[in-house]
Every structure is written in C-alpha cells, then in structure tokens.
Amino acid sequence: MLRVKIYHHTFGGHFVLNDTLTDQHMLSVLATVDPSGTILDGVNGNVPAAFCIFLGQRLYECKQIAKVNLEVSFTKEFTNRFGHIATLCIDDTKPWDFELEEFAVFPEHRVERVEKAA
C-alpha cells in the first residue's frame, strides 16, 4: 500500500492506494481523462500522485453535488459515477482500490477572536 498526500488549489486529501491499483491501470485512466498529460507533468511523472489528483478532482465534483443536494453522500456519489475506475473503501469487508483518510474542499476558513495581552 502507498499513502499519498495531495494539497491542490481546490482540495486537499490523504489517500491510501491499495496494491490492487497498478501503474498500468493508473496510466491508462490518466491517458483517457488527460490525454495531454497535464496532471502527470504537474507532478514530474509521479503516477500515484497524478492518479490521486485525478481522484481528488472527481471527489471534489461529488462534494459539490452533495453541497447542492444534501441528501447525497459524496462518497456514494463517487462510487456511483466513478466506481468503475477505482473502488473507494467503504469498509474492509469488500475489495477496494483506495481509501480516503482525509478530504477537504478549499478554501476552508476559520475565524478566531484573539485576546491581546495587556
């Protein structure tokens, strides 16, 4: 297994890639969805990183759908739309290709009041 951390301009995620995902499969998917190789070039040819950016972009799309339709789970939406590309781990009892340890949509913001010392 391989852990990949991605901090992109629209999302951040910690992905765990199972050994079921081969470089050949990841390259095949990337060649189909990004024929110009922009994603792969952006990470200096690192196939797992490029594939995780692709997954993150798809998860971001699903997160936007879930934001509009509150009845939709973004992980279920991903499974319905992109499960043929990579299977998201929902529980360890079923085969999976990647696990999502953390995922955040940017920009995130937090405002805190700071007390000034006298």
C-alpha positions as a Markdown table, in Angstrom:
| # | Residue | x | y | z |
|---|---|---|---|---|
| 1 | Met | 0.0 | 0.0 | 0.0 |
| 2 | Leu | 1.0 | 3.6 | -0.6 |
| 3 | Arg | 0.0 | 6.8 | 1.2 |
| 4 | Val | -0.3 | 9.9 | -0.9 |
| 5 | Lys | -1.0 | 13.4 | 0.4 |
| 6 | Ile | -2.2 | 16.0 | -2.1 |
| 7 | Tyr | -2.7 | 19.7 | -1.5 |
| 8 | His | -4.3 | 21.1 | -4.6 |
| 9 | His | -5.8 | 24.5 | -5.1 |
| 10 | Thr | -9.4 | 23.2 | -4.7 |
| 11 | Phe | -9.0 | 20.3 | -2.3 |
| 12 | Gly | -6.6 | 18.5 | 0.0 |
| 13 | Gly | -6.6 | 14.8 | 0.6 |
| 14 | His | -4.8 | 11.9 | 2.2 |
| 15 | Phe | -5.2 | 8.8 | 0.0 |
| 16 | Val | -4.1 | 5.2 | 0.7 |
| 17 | Leu | -3.7 | 3.3 | -2.6 |
| 18 | Asn | -4.1 | -0.5 | -2.3 |
| 19 | Asp | -1.8 | -2.8 | -4.2 |
| 20 | Thr | -4.8 | -3.7 | -6.4 |
| 21 | Leu | -4.1 | -0.4 | -8.3 |
| 22 | Thr | -1.3 | -1.0 | -10.8 |
| 23 | Asp | 0.8 | 1.7 | -12.5 |
| 24 | Gln | -0.6 | 0.3 | -15.8 |
| 25 | His | -4.2 | 0.9 | -14.7 |
| 26 | Met | -3.5 | 4.4 | -13.3 |
| 27 | Leu | -1.6 | 5.4 | -16.5 |
| 28 | Ser | -4.4 | 4.0 | -18.7 |
| 29 | Val | -7.0 | 6.1 | -16.8 |
| 30 | Leu | -4.9 | 9.2 | -16.9 |
| 31 | Ala | -4.3 | 8.8 | -20.6 |
| 32 | Thr | -8.0 | 8.6 | -21.2 |
| 33 | Val | -9.0 | 11.6 | -19.0 |
| 34 | Asp | -6.0 | 13.7 | -19.5 |
| 35 | Pro | -4.5 | 12.9 | -23.0 |
| 36 | Ser | -2.2 | 16.0 | -22.9 |
| 37 | Gly | -0.6 | 14.7 | -19.7 |
| 38 | Thr | -1.0 | 17.9 | -17.8 |
| 39 | Ile | -1.7 | 16.2 | -14.5 |
| 40 | Leu | 1.2 | 13.8 | -14.9 |
| 41 | Asp | 3.6 | 16.7 | -16.0 |
| 42 | Gly | 2.5 | 18.7 | -12.9 |
| 43 | Val | 3.9 | 16.1 | -10.6 |
| 44 | Asn | 7.0 | 15.3 | -12.6 |
| 45 | Gly | 5.7 | 11.9 | -13.9 |
| 46 | Asn | 4.8 | 10.5 | -10.4 |
| 47 | Val | 1.9 | 8.2 | -11.4 |
| 48 | Pro | 0.4 | 7.6 | -7.9 |
| 49 | Ala | 0.4 | 11.4 | -7.2 |
| 50 | Ala | -1.2 | 12.2 | -10.6 |
| 51 | Phe | -3.8 | 9.5 | -10.1 |
| 52 | Cys | -4.7 | 10.9 | -6.6 |
| 53 | Ile | -5.0 | 14.3 | -8.1 |
| 54 | Phe | -7.4 | 12.8 | -10.7 |
| 55 | Leu | -9.4 | 11.1 | -7.9 |
| 56 | Gly | -9.4 | 14.3 | -5.8 |
| 57 | Gln | -10.8 | 16.2 | -8.7 |
| 58 | Arg | -13.6 | 13.7 | -9.1 |
| 59 | Leu | -14.3 | 13.7 | -5.3 |
| 60 | Tyr | -14.4 | 17.5 | -5.5 |
| 61 | Glu | -17.1 | 17.3 | -8.1 |
| 62 | Cys | -19.1 | 14.8 | -6.0 |
| 63 | Lys | -18.6 | 17.1 | -2.9 |
| 64 | Gln | -20.1 | 20.0 | -4.9 |
| 65 | Ile | -23.1 | 17.8 | -5.8 |
| 66 | Ala | -23.6 | 16.9 | -2.2 |
| 67 | Lys | -23.4 | 20.6 | -1.2 |
| 68 | Val | -26.3 | 21.3 | -3.5 |
| 69 | Asn | -28.3 | 18.2 | -2.7 |
| 70 | Leu | -28.0 | 17.5 | 1.0 |
| 71 | Glu | -29.5 | 14.0 | 0.6 |
| 72 | Val | -26.5 | 12.9 | -1.5 |
| 73 | Ser | -23.4 | 11.4 | 0.2 |
| 74 | Phe | -20.3 | 12.4 | -1.8 |
| 75 | Thr | -18.7 | 9.0 | -1.3 |
| 76 | Lys | -21.8 | 7.2 | -2.6 |
| 77 | Glu | -21.9 | 9.7 | -5.5 |
| 78 | Phe | -18.3 | 8.9 | -6.3 |
| 79 | Thr | -19.0 | 5.2 | -6.2 |
| 80 | Asn | -21.9 | 5.6 | -8.5 |
| 81 | Arg | -20.1 | 7.8 | -11.0 |
| 82 | Phe | -16.5 | 6.6 | -10.9 |
| 83 | Gly | -16.6 | 3.2 | -9.2 |
| 84 | His | -15.6 | 1.6 | -12.5 |
| 85 | Ile | -12.3 | 3.5 | -12.3 |
| 86 | Ala | -11.3 | 2.9 | -8.7 |
| 87 | Thr | -13.2 | 1.4 | -5.8 |
| 88 | Leu | -13.4 | 3.6 | -2.7 |
| 89 | Cys | -13.0 | 1.7 | 0.6 |
| 90 | Ile | -16.3 | 1.9 | 2.5 |
| 91 | Asp | -15.4 | -0.9 | 4.8 |
| 92 | Asp | -12.7 | -3.5 | 4.9 |
| 93 | Thr | -15.0 | -6.4 | 4.2 |
| 94 | Lys | -15.2 | -5.6 | 0.4 |
| 95 | Pro | -12.4 | -5.3 | -2.1 |
| 96 | Trp | -11.2 | -1.7 | -2.6 |
| 97 | Asp | -8.6 | 0.3 | -4.6 |
| 98 | Phe | -8.1 | 3.4 | -2.4 |
| 99 | Glu | -9.0 | 4.6 | 1.0 |
| 100 | Leu | -9.7 | 8.2 | 1.9 |
| 101 | Glu | -8.1 | 9.1 | 5.2 |
| 102 | Glu | -8.9 | 12.8 | 4.9 |
| 103 | Phe | -10.5 | 15.1 | 2.3 |
| 104 | Ala | -11.2 | 18.8 | 2.5 |
| 105 | Val | -12.6 | 21.2 | -0.1 |
| 106 | Phe | -10.7 | 24.6 | -0.3 |
| 107 | Pro | -10.9 | 27.3 | 0.5 |
| 108 | Glu | -11.6 | 26.4 | 4.1 |
| 109 | His | -11.6 | 29.2 | 6.6 |
| 110 | Arg | -11.7 | 29.7 | 10.3 |
| 111 | Val | -12.1 | 33.0 | 12.2 |
| 112 | Glu | -11.0 | 33.2 | 15.8 |
| 113 | Arg | -11.0 | 36.1 | 18.2 |
| 114 | Val | -7.6 | 36.8 | 19.7 |
| 115 | Glu | -7.3 | 38.4 | 23.1 |
| 116 | Lys | -4.5 | 40.9 | 23.3 |
| 117 | Ala | -2.3 | 40.6 | 26.4 |
| 118 | Ala | -2.2 | 43.9 | 28.5 |
